[in-house]
Amino acid sequence: MARREHSRAELARKLESTGFVQQDIAPLLDEFETKNWLSDRRFAESYVADHRARAGSVKLAYDLRQRGVSDVIIESGIE
C-alpha cells in the first residue's frame, strides 16, 4: 500500500470529515508532530519532489498554501 505525507491542515480536514470532534484534533496532531509522525516540512519536501517536473515554483507554492503549509516552509522547500 502506497502512503504519502499529509500536511497538518489536510489531516485535520480528514479527521473532521470522518467524525472526530474538532477540539480533539489539535492535541492529537500536536502529539503526532512531537513523535515526528507528522511534519509540514517533510510534506512540502515530498510534494515538491513529486511535482517539480510538472509545475513551476509559483504553482508549487500555490498548491502548498492550499494545503495549509506556511510561507516560511514553502520558501525553504522550493529552493
Secondary structure, DSSP 8 states (H G I E B T S, - for coil): -------HHHHHHHHHHTT--HHHHHHHHHHHHHTTS--HHHHHHHHHHHHTTT--HHHHHHHHHHTT--HHHHHHHH-
